[in-house]
Amino acid sequence: MHARLAKLIRDVPDFPRKGIVFKDVTPLLANPAGLALAIELMANPFRNERIDVVVGPESRGFIFGTAVATALSAGFVPVRKPGKLPYQTRSMEYALEYGTDQLHVHVDAVKPGMRVLLVDDLLATGGTLAASIALLGPNGLGATIVGASVLIELEFLKGRAALNGVHTESILRY
């Protein structure tokens, strides 16, 4: 199963800058069977966890997150870049493997105690998911972070360490 998905991931060298090999998921997204399999594999480990909302960071987290939310009969909350959300937000700056950025979430996006699953396409250095945990978790909006599910993990970047023990599942590991 995993080999079928791996064949649908395209390596793009030197994107977004020289020395980075970008894992392009657009061929997988265009393949109905591949996309369905990816969503099932990402959702399955959390089926019995009573997830209230799935949170997906911009932008590919929206794609995978909404599909996983549907598979788990949960709601979806977007975490966005600065200036994209129309209501009051909380924000967090975080490090990327090639710079820094900010994430924002509506102040009322989750309520204290809600059970949250984080979903994204890629776990690299862990900065995006760690910032999402900080925004939404006990020291942020008060949600319970049940886990994180990603399609691809770049293990050599050791991004899991940034997630402070949050249960993390990845489908493809490089």
N, C-alpha and C positions, 0 to 999 in steps of 0.2 A: 504493500500500500504506500509506504513512505517513498519508495523508489519512483512510483508513478508521479507523486507530487514533486519530487526533486527534479524530475525531467522537465517540469513546467516552470522552473525558476531559471531566469536568464541572468548570467553574470555580465555586468557592464563595467569594464575597467575604467579607472580614472574619473569616476562620477560620484559625488558632485565636485570632487577635486582630485588631483593627481595622487596616486597611491592607494586610493580607496576602490575596492571592488564592490559595486552596488548590487545587491540581490533584488532583481526586478521581478515583482510578482504579477505584472500585467498579463503575461501569457497564461498563468494559472487562473486569473480572474476571467479570462476569455473562454476558458474551457469549462463547460457546465459540470461535467463529472468530476473534474479536479477541484473546482470550487466547492461543490457539495461535499466531497470527501474531506477537504480541509476544514470546513465548518464543523462537520460531525466530529472529527478528531479533536478540534479545539474545544468543543462543547462537552464532549463525553466525560472527561474527568470531573466535571462540576455539576453533573445532572442531579445529584442527590444533595446538593449544598444549599438549596432554597435561596437562590440568588434573587435579590430584589431588582438590582439594576446592573447592567454591563456598562462600563465606562471605556470609551475609546478615544485615545488622543489623535489629534489631527495629523495626518489626513487619512492614511491607510487604516488607522484604528477605527475610523468611521465605517469603512467597508466591512471589515471583519467583525467589528463590534456589533453592528446592527444585526448582522446575520446570526451571530452567536446568541444575541439577546432573543431573537425570534425562536431559535432552537431551544432555548431554556425558558421560554415564556416569561421573560423578564423585560423590564424597561431598558431604555438606552439613554445615556448621558454623554454628550460630546465635551471633550476638553480641547480648547482651541488656542490658537496663537493670539497675540495681542490685537485688540480692536475688532474682533470678529463676533463677539457676543453682545447682544443689545441691552442686557440688564446688568445690574451690579455684579461684579466678579471678585473673586479672590485670585491671586496669582502666585506663581513660583518660578524663579529663574533656575535653569538647570544646564548642565554641560552636555554637549553632543560630542561624538567622536571627532567632529571637525569644527567645533565652536561652541557658542552658548545660544540659548533661546529662552523664551518664557511660555508658560502655559497658564490659561485662565479657565475658570469654571464659574458658572452662576452660583451666587451665595446660597441659593435655595435648591440646588441641583440634587442634593441628597440630604437626608435627615439623619440625625444621630442614631446609630444602631442599625441603619440599613445595611444589608449584606451586599457587598460590591465585588464584582469580578472585573479585573482590568484585562482588556484585550487589545493587542496590537499585532502588526505584521512581523515585527522584528525586535529582538532583544540584543542590543549591541553592548554599549557601556552601562546601560541601565538608567541613564539620566532621565529619560522621558517617563518611564514607569515609576522611578523613585520620586520624581516631582509630583506625579499623579497621586502616589501614596501619601505624600506630605500634604497635598491639597485636600484630599478626601478623608484620610484616616483619622485616628484618635486625636492627633494634634492639629487637625484641620477642621473639616466640617463634621467630624465625629462618626463617620461611617466605619463599619467593620470590613476590613479588606480580607475577603475570603481567599483570593488568589489572583494569579495572573496567567493568562493563556496567550501564547504567541505562536505564530506559524514557524518562524525561523529564529534560531539562537546562534549567534556568533560566539561560541564558547571561549575562543582564545582572548576575547575582550573582557571576560569575567564579569559580565553585567549582573549576574545573580547576586553577587556580593553587595551591590548597591541596594538590593531589595530587602535587606535585613530579615531574611528568613521567611518572607512571604512565599507560600506554596506556589511554585511556578512550573507550568507545563509548557514544553516546546515540542513541536512536531518534527521539524528538521533541524539538525545541528551540524554546524560547520566549524 
